Amino acid sequence: MAIMARTGPPYVGRASGGVSDARCLADSCAERRRGLTASDGYDSRMNAADANTPRTSIRVLLYSDDSSTREAVRLAVGRRPAKDVEITDWLECATAPAVYAAVEGGGFDLLILDGEAAKVGGMGVCRELKNSVYECPPVLVLTGRPQDAWLATWSQADAVVPHPLDPIAVASTVAHLARTGATQVRSY
């Protein structure tokens, strides 16, 4: 039985940065009165240069048989891994057949596969997708250790991040793949 869960971007609270919660609430109310909301991409902390930066909105498929790994990846990436990259939708898959079905359906801009998943690992899934899906989206493979980067080369992964997951490395790699769709393996 395939387990798939569709989730929106994880809630990201507004950081006060030393500003009181009342001030943040007041800013939020003022934004709503002007008709500007976070879903419109407006944030009162952005400057004019940030507002003019073009954004890349992406849909991400996340595969791991371990729900805690999926949660760790979502938290590491967040809703916006970079100023110009926003994740609009996550699809979580716990089995390889669910991944194959979802990718064949199309619509994903990035795939994140856990190389340490049980039964069918993310590296095998990656190789199968790269060899069978026309214009396969970029793939980020999570390896068990940095020394496994060579296996990711075999799997034809576009990028590699080892466990334990470094949130900065994961977010920057996701942002890089979203911007460029790179086809070379990067290891951290």
Residue pairs with C-beta under 8 A, 6 or more apart in sequence:
1 95
2 93
2 94
2 95
2 97
2 98
2 101
3 93
3 94
3 95
3 98
4 91
4 92
4 93
4 94
4 98
4 102
5 91
5 92
6 89
6 90
6 91
6 92
7 74
7 90
7 92
8 89
8 90
9 78
9 79
9 86
9 87
9 88
9 89
9 90
10 74
10 75
10 78
10 79
12 78
12 79
12 80
14 24
14 28
16 23
16 24
17 45
27 44
30 44
31 37
31 42
31 44
36 42
41 55
41 86
42 51
50 83
53 83
53 84
54 84
55 84
55 85
55 86
56 84
56 85
56 86
56 178
56 179
57 86
57 87
57 88
58 85
58 86
58 87
58 88
58 109
58 110
58 178
59 87
59 88
59 89
59 90
59 91
59 107
59 108
59 109
59 110
60 77
60 87
60 89
60 90
60 91
60 108
60 109
60 110
60 111
60 112
60 174
61 90
61 91
61 93
61 99
61 102
61 103
61 108
61 110
61 111
61 112
61 137
62 70
62 73
62 74
62 90
62 91
62 92
62 93
62 112
63 92
63 93
63 94
63 96
63 98
63 99
63 111
63 112
63 113
63 114
63 117
63 122
63 125
64 70
64 73
64 92
64 94
64 113
64 114
64 117
64 122
64 142
65 94
65 95
65 114
65 117
65 118
65 119
66 114
66 117
67 94
69 114
69 116
69 142
70 92
72 165
73 112
73 142
73 165
73 170
74 90
75 167
76 165
76 166
76 167
76 170
76 171
77 87
77 167
77 170
77 171
77 174
78 87
78 171
79 86
79 87
80 86
80 87
81 87
81 170
81 171
81 172
81 174
81 175
81 178
82 171
82 172
82 175
82 178
82 179
84 175
84 179
85 174
85 175
85 178
85 179
87 174
91 102
91 108
93 99
93 102
95 119
95 120
96 117
96 119
96 120
96 124
96 125
99 111
99 113
99 125
99 129
100 125
100 128
100 129
102 108
103 111
103 129
103 133
103 136
103 137
104 133
108 137
109 137
109 138
109 178
110 137
110 138
110 139
110 140
110 174
110 177
110 178
111 126
111 129
111 136
111 137
111 138
111 139
111 140
112 139
112 140
112 142
112 174
113 122
113 123
113 125
113 126
113 139
113 140
113 141
113 142
113 157
114 121
114 122
114 141
114 142
115 121
115 122
115 123
115 141
115 142
115 143
115 144
115 148
115 151
115 152
115 155
116 122
116 142
116 143
116 144
116 163
117 125
122 141
122 142
122 155
123 141
123 143
123 151
123 152
123 154
123 155
123 157
124 155
126 139
126 141
126 152
126 155
126 156
126 157
127 154
127 155
127 156
129 136
129 139
130 136
130 139
130 155
130 156
131 156
137 181
138 158
138 159
138 177
138 181
138 182
138 183
139 155
139 156
139 157
139 158
139 159
140 157
140 158
140 159
140 160
140 161
140 170
140 173
140 174
140 177
141 152
141 155
141 157
141 159
141 160
141 161
142 160
142 161
142 162
142 163
142 165
143 149
143 151
143 152
143 160
143 161
143 162
143 163
144 162
144 163
145 162
145 163
146 162
146 187
146 188
148 160
148 162
149 160
149 162
149 185
149 187
152 160
152 185
152 187
153 185
157 185
158 177
158 181
158 182
158 183
158 184
158 185
159 173
159 176
159 177
159 182
159 185
159 186
160 185
160 186
160 187
160 188
161 169
161 170
161 173
161 188
162 187
162 188
166 188
169 188
173 186
173 188
176 182
176 186
